[in-house]
Each structure stands twice: as structure tokens, then as C-alpha cells.
Amino acid sequence: MADRHSRSADVSTGGPGVTSSHARPAGATASTGVLDGQPGGNAPVPPDFRINGGGLGGGGSLPRRKGFGAESMFRGLTLAAGTMVLVIIVAITVFLIAKAVPALRADDANFLTETDWFANDSPPRFGIAALAFGTVVSAVIALVVAVPIALGIALYLSHYAHQRIATTLGFLIDLLAAVPSVVFGLWGVIVFVEPVRDFSVWLNKYFSWIPLFGGDGPFGRSLMLGGLVLAIMVLPIITSLSREVFMQTPTANEEAALALGSTKWEMIRTAVLPYGRPGVIASVMLGLGRALGETIALAMTLGFINEISPNIIKNGGNTIAANIANGFGEAGEIGRGALIASGLVLFTITLVVNMIARAIIYRRREFTESAA
């Protein structure tokens, strides 16, 4: 027991000896002995002594937070930017509704079910049914064609191609996204229309029993032509985003799949695709938004016949955006209001599609995190 006190270091010198805390009676505080220089002294502890940690172990109090600084300014700017987006969306909605209501009141037909568009007649008669149908069908054709090709290219660039080849092809694909819409439209109506017409004749000859490819013609400037042009336009968007998502797959997941004896394709199917599914869905929805809102390319390639028909190879078809581009210049007051009303429908469709996409991504992310 006598050796026990000698192992304690002295407070002031660090040498062997009994510390002040060991020497003072039980219940005496460490601060009293330090303040009055006597073990067991009862001098009061000043408040600033406790706050600043003077003479005792441990640091002082944390620095006070400044009332306004760079962090507060950045937080305010980001909050203002996010709020501004909501304000702009609300302002656009209010504008579209305010301009569309007078035309809708003057409409002599049901706006949601009418297929004709005679907004400049007296009385005006117009509806959104055929335009909305053409918009959705052309966008669906574009996605059906573009998504498999885009995912194949993205997987090749991220997991199969040599680094130099992947860099070159990736640059060319990104460059394709910068081509203006009018260039795609001119190419589609001048060059691409002939191969599409020949392909439509072949489909009609051998598969006319399918409603999509029936009819007697003429063929060419159809929803198929518009959809294929849209597919080429959305292809670089889906490819670039999907490639970046696939390249973010953790290396440990890929190596674990290969270590279990998986082939390259099995590794992609079990490790890469499940990890990148939310990003792929987001890229597809972004491409769908581009397809739904495309204007000039479709205005130059479609036949502008307002009808609802399952046939996608015969001349005809029209979309909301193309109808606005072709009719706004010569529209009267009611006609402009009718076009704005159709724009409101397109705005609503795009908003609903994006909300559905966000819900799918959120549910998928929630499932992935819970599984992890």
C-alpha cells in the first residue's frame, strides 16, 4: 500500500509523489487546492475560472457562433434559389390558366375529347385529344427504340470498350446531343423519310394484319418517322447518363460477383444493373421529357392530320408542341388562347411524368437502402 502513492505523478513537477487530489480529504474539489495554494482550501471558484477552464484539465468553452457569416449567406442563397424554382412553376401555371380560360369558355366542343382543331373558326371548335395522342405515341416510339440501344452503348463504353475507344465514342455521343433540333428535322424530312417510307411499305405488305401497320397508304411522314427522329435525339441523353451511372458501380460489388464465378454478363446483370437502376430510370424519364416537348423536328416530319388511330406508318399525326409551332403565327385571339390551353395540357403531362419518375426512384432507393 505504501508503494501505491509513489506511482502517482506530482502535479507540478511530474515526478514521483502524492498528487494534491490524493492528499486532500474526500469531497474536496480539485479547484479549491489550486486557487488558494493549500490542499483542502475553501476559496470560492470565480465564474470566469470555470468558463475559461483556467488551471484545470480540458479545453475552454467552444467559440460562440457568429450571428451572420459566409455559411448563413450561402444557406440563404440556396434557399432563395430553391424557392425561386417553385415560384417560377407557380407563375407559369397561373399564366397558362389565365390565358387559356377565355378560349376554353368560347370553345364549342369538349376540349378534352374533341379531335378537330378549328380554333380560328366562328364559332371556334377545338380539342386536345388527337394532339395528346400523337404526343404520347411519338414519345413512346422514341423510347422503345432508343432505350435498348442507349443501354447497350452505355454498357459497352463502361465495361467492354478499351479506354481510348470509350473516350472517343463518348465524345461523339455527347457531341450528338448538341446538334440543333432543326438539323434533325431537316435531315428527317429530306434524307430519312425515304428509308422510313420503304420500311413502312414492307411492314404493310407482310404485317398489315397488325393494326399498327395496316392501311392502304400513303406512307412516309408519319408518327413512325417522327418517333424515329425523336429516338435519335434522345439517344445521347440516355446513353451519357446511363454510362455515368454504370461507371459508379462499386468495384467491390463487381469483384465479388466475378470471384463467385460469374461471367462478365452475369456480373453486369447481378451487380451493375441493380445498382444503376434508379439512375437509368432517371435518364429515361429525362429523355421522355425531351421527347414530349420537342417542337421543330416534329413540325417538319409529321403529316399534320388530327386523328386518333392505332396506325403509325400512314401519313398523319400531330403533337401539341408541333401544333403550337405551326399555328401560333396566324392564330387570332381565341386561337392563341387555345394554343396556350394545349400548352397547359403538355405542361401537366410533363409534370406528372416527372413526379412519377421521382416516386419510382425514391421507392427504389428506399428499397435498396433497407436491403443494405
N, C-alpha and C positions, 0 to 999 in steps of 0.2 A: 504494500500500500504506500510505503514511503517513496518508492520509485515512480509512482504514478504522477505525482505533481511535477517531477523533474522533466517529464516528457513534454509538458506544455511549454509553448514559446512565450517569452516575456513580451508584453505589449509594446514596449518602447524599443528594446534592443534586439529582439528576435532570438536571444539566447535562451538557455535553459532557465527555468524558474517558474514560479507560480503566477499565472495571469491574474489581472485585477478582478476578472469575473469569478475566478475560483476563490479568491481571497475574501471577497465581501460576503456578508451574510445572505442567506436565502431570501429572495424577494427584493433585493436591491437592484436597481436598474443600472444598465451599463453607462447611461448618460450622466448619472449623478457623480460617479467617481471621476469622470473625465472633466466635468465642469469645475469642481472645487478642488481637484487635485488630491482628494482623500478618498480612500475606499470607503464606501458606505456613506458619503456625504449626501445631504438632503437639499442641495441648492436647486432651485426651480430651473427647468429647461426653457430657454427662450423660444418663442414660436418660430422665429426665423431659423433657429438652430435645427428644428425638426424639419422645416420645409427644405432647407438647403442641404441637409444631410451632413452638417459640419462635424468632423471628427469621428463620425461613425462609418461603419462599413456600408457599401452600396452607393449608388449614384444619387444625384439630386433629382428634383422633380423634372418631369418632361416639359419641354418648351411649350409655351402657350401657342395655340393655333391662331394664326393671323386672321383677322376679320375678312380681308379680301386680298386675293393673290392670283397668281397665274392659274392655279388649279380651279379656283372658283370661276375665273373668267372663261376657261376652257369648258367647264361644265355648263355655264350659261350659254355659250355659243352653240354647243351641241344640242342643248335643249331647244334653243331657238330654231336651229336647223330642222330638227325633227318636227317641231310644231308647225314650221312653215310648210312642210310637205302636206300635213293634214289640212292646213288652211287652203293650200292650192287645190287639193282634191275637192274640198267642200265648195270652193269658189267656182270651179269648173262645173260641178254638178248643179249649182244654183243657176249659173249662166245658161246651161243647156236646157234646164227645165223652164226657165223664164222665157227663152226664145221659142221653145217648142210648143208651149201651151196654146198660144193663139192659132197656130196651124192645126193642131190636133182638134181644136174646137170647130174649125172650119171644114175639117175632113168629112166627106160624105160617105165614107166607108169605115169599116173596122180596121184600125191601124195595125192591129196585131195579126189579123188573119187575111187581109187583102193582099193579093199578089201583084196587081197592076200598080203602076206609078205614073199618075197623071196629076201631079201636084200643081201645075200651072193652068189647068183647065178651070172652067167655071160651070158648075161647082167643082172644087178640087176633089180628086179621088186617088188615094194612095195608101199603100200598106207596106209593112216591113217583112212579111212572111217569106216571099221569094228571095229577097236580098239577104235575110238572115240565113236562109237555107243555103244559098250559094256561098256565103262567107264561111259557114261551118264545114261544108263539104270540101271546098278547096283547101282549107286548112288541114282537114283530116287526111286528104290525099297527100298533101305535102309531108305530114308526119309519118304516114305509113311508108312512104318511100325513103324519107331522109333518116329516120331514127336508126333502122338496122345498119345502113351504110355508115352513118356517123359513128355508131358504137364500134363497128368493125375497124374503122380507120383509127379511132382513139385507142383501142386495144393494141393494134399493130404498132402505132407510134410509141406507146408507153411500155410495151413488154416484148416486142418481137424485133422491131427495126433497129438497125445499127444507129449509134448516136448521131453520126453525121447525116444519115438519111432521114432520121426522125426530125432533126433540126430543120433541114431543108424543106421537107414536106409540111411540117408545122408552120413554117414561114409562109409557104404558098397558100395554105388553107386560111391563115389569118389575113393574107392579102385579098383573098376572095371575098371576105366579109366586108372589105372596104369598097367594093365595086358599087357604084350608084344604082338605084332601082331602075332608073330609066334605061340604063345599059342592058340590064337583064330583060326589060320589056322589049326593047328594040331587037335584041338577039332572039327572043322568043317568037315575035311576030314575023320576023324576016327569015330566020335560019331554022329555028327549032320547029316551026309549025308544020313543015313538010314531013319530017320523020314521024311526028305525032299523028299526022293525018294518015300516013301509010300504016302505022301501028294500029290506029283506030279501025281502019278498013279490015285489017287482018283479024282483030278481035271480033268485029261484027260478023265476019264470014264464018268463023269457027265457034264462037261463043255467043251468038245472038240470042240463044235461049236464056241467057242470064240477063235480067233487066238492066243491069249496069251497062251492057254492051249491045243492046238491041237497037231498033230503029232502022230507018232507011237512009239516013244521012240528011244533009251533008255533014262531013266531019272536018275537024281541024281546030277552029277557035272555040274550044270547049272548056268545060271545067277541068278536064284532064290536062289540057295544055297549061292552064293557069296553075293547077296544083303541082305539076312537074317543075314549072319555073319557080314556084314558091319553095319546092323541095331543095332546089339548088341554092336558093337564097338563105334558107335556114340551116343548111348543112354545115357551113363553117362555125356557126354559133354553137350548135350542139356538139360538134367534134372538139372544138377548143376547150369548152368547159368540161366535157367528159374526160378528155385526156388529162387535164389538170387534176381532176378528182381521182382518176385511176393511179396517177403518179404519187398521190398522197397516201396510198395504202401502206400501212406499217410493214417494214421489211421483215419483222419478226413473224407476222402472220403468213407471209409468203414462204419464208424459210421453214416454218413449222409444217405447212402443207406439203412442201417438197420432201421434208425429212420423213414424213409418214408414207412416202412412196407415190405421191400424186404426180401425174403428168403435168405438163405446162398448162394445158387446157383445164384439167381438174383443179389445179391451183387457182387459176383465174376464176373458175366457177364457184369455188368454195371460199376463197379469201378476198379476191379483188371485187367481184361484182356485188356481194352483200355489203361490203364496206362502202362502196361508191354509189349504192342505190339512191340515197337521198339527193346526192349531187346530180346524178343522171336525171332524176325526176325534175329537179330544178332547171336543168339545161333544156329538157324537153318542153317544159312549160314556158320558158323564155322564148324558145323557138316558136311555140304556138302563139304567143303574144305577137311576135313579129309577123307571123302568117296572117293572123286575124286583122291586123292593122295595115297590111300592105295595100298600097293605092295605085301607084303609077304602073307597075309591072302588070297588074291585073287589068287596069284600064286599057292597056294596049293589047292584051291577049284574049280577052273574053269576047263572046258574041253579043252580049247585052240583050238577052231575051229573058224577061222576068217570068219564070215559071218554076214550079216545084215538080221535078221529075227525077226518077232514080237513074236515068241515063246520063252518063258522064262523058260520052265521047261525041255526041252530036253538038253542032253549033248552038251556042246559047250560054246561059248562065250569067249571073251578075252578083256583085258583092256590095256591101254597104259602103266601104271606102271608095271603090271604083265608081259607084253611082254618085257619090258626093263630088268626086273629082270631075266627072263628066257633066254634071248638071248644075253646079253651083254658079258658073259664069252667066248662064242665061236664065236663071231662076228669078221669079218675082218675089214679092214679099212673103206670100204664103209658101211658095216653093222653097225659099231659103229656110223658112221655119220648119218645113217638112224634112229637109235635109239635116237640119240640126237635130230634129227629133230622131232621125235614124242614127245620127252620131251618138245620141244619148243611149240608144239600144246597144250600139257597139261598145261604148264605154262601160255599160253594165255587164255585157258578156265578158269583156276583158277582165273587169274587176272580179267577177265571180270565178273565172278560171284561175286567176292568181290566188284568190282566197282558198280554193280547193287545193291548189298545189301546195300552199303553205301548210294547210291542215295535214296533207299526206306526209310532207317532210317532217312536220312536228311529231306526228304519231309514230313515224318510222324511227326518228331519233329517240323518242321516249322508249320505244320497244328495245332499241339497241342498247341504250344505257341501262335499262333494267336487266337485260340479259347479261351485260358485262358485270 
